[in-house]
Amino acid sequence: MTQLDGDRSPPAGTPSAGAPNPRRHDLDALRGFAMMLGIVLHVTLAFIPSFWPVTDGRASLAGPFDEILWIIHGFRMPVFFLLSGYFTAMLGRRRGVARLISHRARRIGLPLLIGVFTIVPLMDATTQWAYTSGIDDDNDLFAAAYFGDVLAAEVILDGGFDVNAVNPADPNKNTALHLAAVTNDAEMAELLLERGANFNARNADWATPLDIAVYFAHPEVAEVIVEGGHIDYRQPGGDWDKIGFWGDGAADSPFHQRAGNGESGEDDIGLSSWVTSFHHLWFLWFLCWYMAAFAVVAALATAVARRLSQRRQVARSATSEPSTSRLRNLLAWAAVPLTLLPQLAMGDGGQWPVFGPDTSAGLVPVPHVLVYYALFFAFGALIYGRRTPNGELMSDRLGRHWRWVLPVTFLVLLPIGLGLTFEDGPWPVAAAFQAAYAWGMSLGLIGLFSVILGRERRWVRYLSDSSYWLYLAHLPLVIVLQAWARTTDLARGIEFTAIVVCATALLLASYAIAVRHTPIGWLLNGRRPRRRRAPAG
C-alpha cells in the first residue's frame, strides 16, 4: 500500500494528480505489528481461567499471562483502527471515493465474505474438537452436557457417575448443570435435576447454574432450574429481563443467538454461527461500517466544498483554508476525550472487570464498541494531510514525545488502570485511565516506529505484507497447538513461547508457499513482484 501526505489536498472524494507518493514504512509496520500481536493475545487465553475452548491444566491468574492479555488488548485494536482511518483517508485523496470503495470491497469485504464460509466454520469445528479432546473417559458427562447429548448423559449417569461432580479439567469448577445453563439446554437440565443435580452448586466464580442462565440470558433453562427448586430471582409476576444482571454476558456467549429457543449448544456450534458470529474476523465487519460512513462524509464534504467554491467564484480565500484546517484539527483532537464515553459503557458500565474494550463479534455490532473504535478511525482519517501551525505534518508531530509518553503510559497509566479496574476502584476513574492508556500507547508507538522503522527494510516490508494473512488464518491453528500442548509437562512460559513461535513459523511458511504469489495474496495485498535471481557469472 502506498502512502501520501501532501501539503494541500483536494476536497475529500476527488483524486489528486501529480502528488508525491512516498510510502510510510513506519505506519505500515506498526499496523502489521498490531495484527501479529493478535497471535500472542489469543495464545495467552489457554493459560488463564476463561471460556476458551482450550484450558491448560495449570491455568491460573497467578503469573504473567493475564497481564500480557490486558497489556495487548488495551491498545492493539485502537492503534489498528487509527491507522486504518489514516490509510483510508490517504486512499480517498489519492484515488477518489468511488475507487476507494471498490478497493476496500476487494481487500476487506470479499475476504470477510470468503472467511464466513471457510475460516468461521473451521473455527467452529476446531473449537468443538479442542473441547471434546480435553475430556477423558471419566469426565465425559461434561462433554455430553456441553454438546447436548442427552442419551449419552443418561448412559453415563446409569453407570454411577456423580451428577454433582466438578470437572477437574475446568478451572471454573463447573458441574454438568452449570454447562447446561451455559448452552441453554433445558432438556439436559431436566435430566440432571431428575438425577439429583444440586441447583445450588457454585463454581469458582461463586455462581449457581441459575446465575449463569441469567447472565447469558437463557430463559428456558432458567425456568427449568427454578422449577427444580432454586429460588426465583424474579419479582412476583415479573419477567426475567427485569433482573439487574440479565443478559450481561450474552454477547460473549456462542449460544446467545438462540437464547430462549430451548435448543442445545450442539446446534450452535457449526453452520448456524456463520451469520451470528464472525469470531476474530469481526474487525473486517467493523471496517465495512466505517468505510460506509467515510464514503457518506466524504461525499458531503465534497458537495459543501463545491458549493463554497461556486459562491466565491474564485479559488479559496486566504482565510477559508486555515479556518477549515483548524476545524478539522479540533474535530480530530475531540476524539481523544470523547473516547471516555464508550469506555464508560465497557464491562456493563463497570459491573464486570475488563481492561480495554468489550468484544463484539456478532452480526449487529454492540453500539458502544462500534463508537469506541470509530473515534480512533475518525482521528486517523482527520489527521491525514493536516499540518500544525508551524507547517509540520500532524502525522509526524503525533509521536514526537514518545520517549516520555511510552514510559509514562506503560509504567504509570497501565498499573494504575489495572489496579482501579480489578480492585474495585471508582469505575469512571478506571475508565479514564484505560482510555488514556489506549491513546498513550497508540501515539507513543507511532513515534517509536517512525524512529526505528522510518526507512524501508525488506524483511519488515515482508512481515507487514504477511500480517493480514497471519491474522486471518491464525486462530484455528493456535487452538490446535494449544490442545496438543496442554498435556505436556513443559513449564508454562516455555509452552506459551513454543505455541507462539510454532504458530507464527507455520503461518509464515504457508504465506510464502501458498499465499503471497497466489490469488489469495493478490486478494489480500495486491500482486507482489517476485525477487529475481541475479544471473550467474
URBEL-V91953 format. One record per helix or strand. SS is the DSSP state (A for helix, B for strand). FROM is the first residue (numbers start at 1). TO is the last residue. If there is no record, write none. Layout:
# URBEL-V91953
[[SS | FROM | TO] [SS | FROM | TO]]
This chain:
# URBEL-V91953
[[A | 25 | 47] [A | 65 | 73] [A | 76 | 95] [A | 97 | 116] [A | 119 | 133] [A | 137 | 146] [A | 150 | 158] [A | 176 | 183] [A | 186 | 194] [A | 209 | 215] [A | 219 | 227] [A | 240 | 242] [A | 250 | 252] [A | 256 | 258] [A | 265 | 268] [A | 271 | 274] [A | 279 | 312] [A | 320 | 350] [A | 367 | 383] [B | 387 | 387] [B | 393 | 393] [A | 394 | 397] [A | 402 | 422] [A | 427 | 452] [A | 458 | 485] [A | 492 | 514] [A | 519 | 525]]
